[in-house]
């Protein structure tokens, strides 16, 4: 049968939703434990939020789903949210009384991006965190540490943290003294992960070419590398020096906290609104998260000079990466099986299921003779006035129970 599902979309089946809820629940619990507050933004936003003075790159905007909002007669062009951070920044700007000052916000949301082949997902789920109003480098380290808490809660290990710095990248390009059009094109290429043109544009023998060469050949942990750069090239511009110092301060604090990382200047694709440290989390060959500092974003959107940083965890590649223990919460669930739909049997089944739920169990009703159950316990209700049959599927033992309270107690005794 030909698929009726739109190209580039996916259904989440019950097993998928177990993974989805597990990831989002671990993420939400970690954020709440760190003092962050949950928010949610609309799926539809005005296009101008994402075009404001280069808020998003042309490459990203070319993939946005946009259309005229005729329903509201505004004539405004709206988009299906192509980014998770910008709507939260808008929320922050429009609700200063509720989230003003230093705001620590988190969300679980979906973003949309057009993809021609339809082989990749066009609707992508992510868990995001935004820390707004704090310029201290400790905030950048805080969000990385919070992300590490989430990874630990998910039981994932061997993640690689790759660090880059948008300010260093922009300053290196600025030092090449290119024409405005060439500089803009080069930055676009770098956002797409293509560094070949950057190496070609740096003058042969110049400090910038040497710095770029050192960055591109570096693959390892070394805040000392950044200190050496500053000492080896004292004649670099104030802008580049300031960005390198910021990068060095950031990595030194990570060293102090014992955080493992790899400096990889090329790991900053899509840094259009980032202004400082940026990072990515990799699990094998899959990028599963990323973020950074974006102090210029709120001014670009017409707000004050408010510093900010944040990150997102990408749920799609994470789904199915780890087994869930116990399937359908085995040991906490009971199948209440009615032998018929006679009124007396149905009432007994509903009364028993209600008592089980009040006692903290999941209780599933079955009047259709379900052959197998993933739950540990099965309680059969044969006829009104007859004992219940309580089966512990873990040990394959069956016992009679004369009443609803006795059946519930038997399940509790066998936890």
C-alpha positions as CSV (number, residue, x, y, z in Angstrom):
1,X,0.0,0.0,0.0
2,X,1.3,3.5,-0.9
3,X,2.2,5.5,2.2
4,X,-0.4,8.2,3.1
5,X,2.1,9.8,5.5
6,X,3.6,13.1,4.2
7,X,7.2,12.8,2.9
8,X,9.8,13.7,5.5
9,X,7.5,13.1,8.5
10,X,7.4,10.3,10.9
11,X,4.9,8.5,13.2
12,X,5.9,7.8,16.8
13,X,4.7,4.3,17.7
14,X,4.1,3.2,21.3
15,X,7.7,2.0,21.6
16,X,9.0,5.3,20.1
17,X,6.9,7.3,22.6
18,X,8.4,5.4,25.5
19,X,11.8,6.6,24.4
20,X,10.4,10.1,23.7
21,X,8.9,10.4,27.2
22,X,11.9,8.9,28.8
23,X,14.2,11.5,27.2
24,X,11.9,14.4,27.8
25,X,11.2,13.3,31.4
26,X,14.9,13.0,32.3
27,X,15.6,16.4,30.6
28,X,12.7,18.1,32.4
29,X,13.7,16.6,35.8
30,X,17.3,17.8,35.4
31,X,16.2,21.3,34.4
32,X,13.9,21.6,37.4
33,X,16.6,20.4,39.7
34,X,18.9,23.2,38.4
35,X,16.3,25.9,39.0
36,X,15.1,26.3,35.4
37,X,11.4,27.0,34.5
38,X,9.4,25.5,31.7
39,X,7.9,27.5,28.8
40,X,6.2,26.8,25.5
41,X,5.9,28.9,22.4
42,X,3.6,28.8,19.4
43,X,4.4,26.7,16.4
44,X,3.6,29.7,14.2
45,X,5.8,32.8,14.4
46,X,6.2,35.9,12.2
47,X,8.9,35.6,9.6
48,X,10.5,38.9,10.4
49,X,11.7,37.5,13.8
50,X,14.0,35.2,11.8
51,X,15.1,37.7,9.2
52,X,15.9,40.6,11.6
53,X,19.3,41.9,10.6
54,X,20.6,38.5,9.7
55,X,19.1,36.6,12.7
56,X,19.2,33.4,10.6
57,X,21.5,32.7,7.7
58,X,20.0,32.7,4.1
59,X,20.7,28.9,4.0
60,X,18.5,28.3,7.0
61,X,15.8,30.7,5.9
62,X,15.7,29.0,2.5
63,X,14.5,25.9,4.3
64,X,11.8,27.6,6.4
65,X,8.1,26.8,5.7
66,X,6.5,30.3,5.3
67,X,3.2,31.6,4.0
68,X,0.9,34.6,4.2
69,X,-1.3,34.8,7.2
70,X,-4.6,35.5,5.3
71,X,-6.7,34.0,8.1
72,X,-5.9,36.9,10.4
73,X,-6.1,39.4,7.5
74,X,-2.7,40.8,8.7
75,X,-0.9,40.1,5.4
76,X,2.1,39.2,7.6
77,X,4.2,36.3,6.5
78,X,4.4,33.6,9.1
79,X,6.6,30.5,9.4
80,X,6.5,27.1,11.0
81,X,9.1,27.6,13.7
82,X,12.6,26.8,12.1
83,X,14.5,27.4,15.3
84,X,13.8,26.9,19.0
85,X,15.8,29.7,20.6
86,X,14.4,32.8,18.8
87,X,10.8,32.2,19.9
88,X,11.9,31.9,23.5
89,X,13.9,35.1,23.2
90,X,10.7,36.8,21.8
91,X,8.8,35.4,24.8
92,X,11.5,36.8,27.2
93,X,11.4,40.3,25.5
94,X,7.5,40.4,25.6
95,X,7.1,39.2,29.2
96,X,9.6,41.1,31.3
97,X,7.5,40.9,34.5
98,X,7.2,37.1,34.3
99,X,10.7,36.2,33.2
100,X,12.7,39.4,33.4
101,X,16.1,39.8,34.9
102,X,18.3,36.7,34.8
103,X,15.9,34.1,33.3
104,X,16.6,30.3,33.2
105,X,14.1,28.7,30.9
106,X,13.6,25.3,29.2
107,X,11.3,23.7,26.7
108,X,10.5,20.6,24.7
109,X,9.5,21.6,21.2
110,X,9.6,20.8,17.5
111,X,11.2,22.8,14.7
112,X,10.6,22.5,10.9
113,X,13.0,22.6,8.0
114,X,12.3,21.8,4.4
115,X,14.5,19.1,2.9
116,X,14.2,18.4,-0.8
117,X,14.7,14.6,-0.9
118,X,12.2,13.9,1.9
119,X,14.6,11.3,3.2
120,X,15.3,13.3,6.3
121,X,12.9,14.5,9.0
122,X,11.3,17.8,8.3
123,X,9.8,18.0,11.8
124,X,12.5,17.7,14.4
125,X,12.1,17.4,18.1
126,X,14.5,19.0,20.6
127,X,14.9,19.8,24.3
128,X,16.2,23.3,24.8
129,X,17.6,25.5,27.6
130,X,18.1,29.3,27.5
131,X,19.9,31.3,30.2
132,X,19.2,35.0,29.5
133,X,20.7,38.0,31.2
134,X,24.0,36.7,32.5
135,X,27.3,37.4,30.7
136,X,29.6,35.5,33.0
137,X,31.6,32.6,31.6
138,X,30.3,30.5,34.5
139,X,26.9,30.6,32.7
140,X,28.4,29.0,29.6
141,X,29.9,26.3,31.8
142,X,26.6,25.9,33.7
143,X,24.6,24.9,30.6
144,X,27.2,22.4,29.5
145,X,27.2,20.9,33.0
146,X,23.3,20.8,32.9
147,X,23.5,19.0,29.6
148,X,26.0,16.5,31.1
149,X,23.5,15.9,33.9
150,X,20.9,15.0,31.3
151,X,23.3,12.6,29.5
152,X,24.1,10.9,32.8
153,X,20.3,10.5,33.5
154,X,19.8,8.9,30.1
155,X,22.6,6.5,30.8
156,X,24.7,7.6,27.8
157,X,28.5,7.7,28.1
158,X,31.4,8.4,25.8
159,X,30.0,11.6,24.4
160,X,32.5,13.9,22.9
161,X,32.2,17.6,23.6
162,X,33.6,19.7,20.7
163,X,34.3,23.4,21.4
164,X,34.5,26.3,19.0
165,X,34.1,30.1,19.3
166,X,32.0,32.2,17.0
167,X,33.9,35.4,18.0
168,X,37.2,33.9,17.1
169,X,35.9,32.7,13.7
170,X,34.4,36.2,12.9
171,X,37.6,37.9,14.0
172,X,39.8,35.6,11.9
173,X,37.7,36.4,8.8
174,X,37.7,40.2,9.7
175,X,41.6,40.0,9.8
176,X,41.7,38.8,6.2
177,X,40.5,42.3,5.2
178,X,38.2,41.0,2.4
179,X,35.6,43.1,0.4
180,X,32.2,43.1,2.2
181,X,30.7,40.7,-0.4
182,X,33.6,38.3,-0.1
183,X,33.6,38.4,3.7
184,X,29.8,37.7,3.8
185,X,30.2,34.8,1.3
186,X,33.1,33.3,3.4
187,X,31.2,33.5,6.6
188,X,28.3,31.7,4.9
189,X,30.7,29.0,3.7
190,X,32.1,28.6,7.2
191,X,28.5,28.3,8.7
192,X,28.1,25.4,6.3
193,X,31.3,23.8,7.6
194,X,33.5,24.5,4.5
195,X,36.9,25.8,5.7
196,X,38.8,25.4,2.5
197,X,38.1,28.9,1.3
198,X,39.2,30.4,4.6
199,X,42.6,28.8,4.3
200,X,42.9,30.1,0.7
201,X,42.0,33.7,1.6
202,X,44.5,34.0,4.4
203,X,47.7,35.7,3.1
204,X,50.6,33.4,2.8
205,X,53.0,33.8,5.7
206,X,50.7,35.9,7.7
207,X,49.9,35.5,11.4
208,X,46.3,34.8,10.5
209,X,47.2,31.9,8.1
210,X,49.5,30.4,10.8
211,X,46.8,30.7,13.5
212,X,44.2,29.2,11.1
213,X,46.6,26.4,10.3
214,X,47.2,25.6,13.9
215,X,43.5,25.6,14.7
216,X,42.7,23.4,11.7
217,X,45.4,20.9,12.7
218,X,44.4,20.8,16.4
219,X,42.3,17.9,17.5
220,X,42.6,17.6,21.3
221,X,42.0,19.0,24.7
222,X,44.3,22.0,25.4
223,X,43.4,25.3,27.0
224,X,47.2,25.7,27.1
225,X,47.0,25.8,23.3
226,X,45.0,29.0,23.4
227,X,47.4,30.6,26.0
228,X,50.3,29.7,23.6
229,X,48.5,31.3,20.7
230,X,48.1,34.6,22.6
231,X,51.8,34.5,23.6
232,X,53.1,33.5,20.1
233,X,51.1,36.1,18.2
234,X,51.0,39.3,20.3
235,X,50.4,41.5,17.3
236,X,46.9,40.3,16.5
237,X,44.0,42.8,16.5
238,X,42.2,43.8,19.7
239,X,39.0,42.0,18.5
240,X,40.8,38.7,17.8
241,X,42.8,38.9,21.0
242,X,39.7,39.5,23.1
243,X,37.9,36.5,21.6
244,X,40.9,34.3,22.1
245,X,41.1,35.4,25.7
246,X,37.4,34.7,26.2
247,X,37.9,31.2,24.6
248,X,40.8,30.5,26.9
249,X,38.9,31.6,30.0
250,X,36.1,29.4,29.1
251,X,38.3,26.3,28.5
252,X,40.3,27.0,31.7
253,X,37.1,26.9,33.7
254,X,36.1,23.6,32.1
255,X,39.5,22.3,33.0
256,X,39.0,23.3,36.6
257,X,35.7,21.4,36.8
258,X,37.3,18.3,35.1
259,X,35.1,18.5,32.0
260,X,36.6,16.6,29.0
261,X,36.4,18.4,25.6
262,X,38.1,18.7,22.2
263,X,38.9,22.1,20.7
264,X,37.7,21.9,17.1
265,X,37.3,25.3,15.5
266,X,35.4,23.7,12.6
267,X,32.7,22.4,14.9
268,X,30.7,25.6,14.7
269,X,28.4,25.3,11.6
270,X,25.2,27.2,11.9
271,X,26.8,29.8,14.3
272,X,24.9,32.7,12.6
273,X,23.7,34.3,15.8
274,X,26.3,33.0,18.2
275,X,28.9,35.5,19.4
276,X,31.1,33.6,21.8
277,X,31.8,30.0,22.8
278,X,29.8,27.4,21.0
279,X,29.8,23.6,21.3
280,X,28.5,20.3,20.0
281,X,27.8,17.0,21.6
282,X,28.7,13.9,19.5
283,X,27.9,10.3,20.2
284,X,29.9,8.3,17.7
285,X,29.2,9.8,14.3
286,X,25.9,11.4,15.3
287,X,25.5,15.0,16.5
288,X,23.1,14.8,19.4
289,X,23.2,18.4,20.8
290,X,24.8,21.8,20.6
291,X,24.6,25.4,21.7
292,X,26.6,28.5,22.7
293,X,26.6,32.1,23.6
294,X,24.5,34.6,21.6
295,X,24.9,38.1,23.2
296,X,24.0,39.9,20.0
297,X,20.6,38.1,19.3
298,X,18.3,40.2,21.5
299,X,19.7,43.5,20.1
300,X,19.2,42.2,16.6
301,X,15.6,41.5,17.4
302,X,15.1,45.1,18.7
303,X,15.7,44.5,22.4
304,X,18.3,45.8,24.8
305,X,21.9,44.5,25.1
306,X,21.1,41.4,27.0
307,X,23.7,38.6,27.2
308,X,22.4,35.0,26.7
309,X,23.5,31.4,26.1
310,X,21.7,28.1,25.6
311,X,21.8,24.6,24.1
312,X,19.5,22.0,22.5
313,X,19.5,18.2,22.7
314,X,18.3,16.6,19.4
315,X,15.7,14.0,20.2
316,X,15.5,12.3,16.8
317,X,19.0,10.8,16.7
318,X,18.7,9.9,20.4
319,X,15.5,7.8,19.9
320,X,16.4,4.2,20.1
321,X,20.0,4.7,21.1
322,X,19.5,3.0,24.4
323,X,17.3,0.2,25.7
324,X,14.5,1.0,28.2
325,X,14.6,-1.1,31.3
326,X,11.5,-3.1,31.9
327,X,9.5,-2.2,28.8
328,X,6.0,-1.1,30.0
329,X,7.1,-0.3,33.5
330,X,7.1,-4.1,34.3
331,X,6.3,-4.7,38.0
332,X,4.1,-1.7,38.3
333,X,1.3,-2.8,36.0
334,X,-1.6,-5.1,36.2
335,X,-3.9,-6.6,33.5
336,X,-7.5,-6.9,34.9
337,X,-9.0,-9.6,32.7
338,X,-12.8,-10.0,32.6
339,X,-14.2,-13.3,31.4
340,X,-17.3,-11.6,29.9
341,X,-19.0,-8.2,29.5
342,X,-21.8,-9.2,31.9
343,X,-22.7,-6.1,34.0
344,X,-21.6,-7.6,37.3
345,X,-18.2,-8.7,35.9
346,X,-17.6,-5.4,34.2
347,X,-18.4,-3.5,37.5
348,X,-16.0,-5.8,39.5
349,X,-13.2,-5.2,36.9
350,X,-13.7,-1.4,37.0
351,X,-13.8,-1.4,40.8
352,X,-10.6,-3.5,41.0
353,X,-8.8,-1.3,38.4
354,X,-9.8,1.8,40.2
355,X,-8.4,0.4,43.5
356,X,-5.2,-0.6,41.8
357,X,-4.7,2.9,40.3
358,X,-5.4,4.5,43.7
359,X,-2.6,2.2,45.1
360,X,-0.2,3.6,42.5
361,X,-0.3,0.9,39.8
362,X,-1.0,1.0,36.1
363,X,-4.2,-1.0,35.5
364,X,-5.2,-2.1,32.0
365,X,-8.6,-3.6,31.3
366,X,-9.1,-6.6,29.0
367,X,-12.5,-8.0,28.0
368,X,-11.3,-9.5,24.7
369,X,-9.2,-12.5,25.9
370,X,-5.8,-10.9,25.3
371,X,-3.3,-13.8,24.9
372,X,-0.2,-12.2,26.2
373,X,0.5,-9.2,28.5
374,X,3.7,-7.3,29.2
375,X,2.6,-6.6,32.7
376,X,3.9,-8.7,35.5
377,X,0.5,-9.2,37.1
378,X,-2.8,-10.6,35.6
379,X,-5.9,-10.7,37.7
380,X,-8.8,-12.7,36.2
381,X,-12.4,-11.9,37.1
382,X,-14.5,-15.0,36.1
383,X,-17.9,-14.5,37.5
384,X,-19.6,-12.2,40.0
385,X,-19.3,-13.6,43.5
386,X,-16.3,-15.8,42.6
387,X,-12.7,-15.3,43.9
388,X,-10.3,-13.4,41.7
389,X,-7.3,-15.3,40.3
390,X,-4.1,-13.4,40.8
391,X,-1.2,-14.5,38.5
392,X,2.4,-13.4,39.0
393,X,3.9,-13.8,35.5
394,X,7.4,-13.4,36.9
395,X,7.1,-16.7,38.8
396,X,4.1,-18.2,37.0
397,X,2.3,-18.6,40.3
398,X,-1.5,-18.3,40.7
399,X,-3.4,-17.6,43.9
400,X,-7.1,-16.9,44.6
401,X,-8.2,-13.6,46.2
402,X,-11.6,-13.3,47.9
403,X,-12.0,-9.5,47.5
404,X,-10.7,-6.4,45.8
405,X,-8.6,-5.3,48.8
406,X,-7.1,-8.8,49.1
407,X,-6.1,-8.8,45.4
408,X,-4.5,-5.4,45.7
409,X,-2.6,-6.5,48.8
410,X,-1.3,-9.6,47.0
411,X,0.1,-7.5,44.2
412,X,1.7,-5.2,46.8
413,X,3.2,-8.1,48.8
414,X,4.9,-9.4,45.6
415,X,6.5,-6.2,44.6
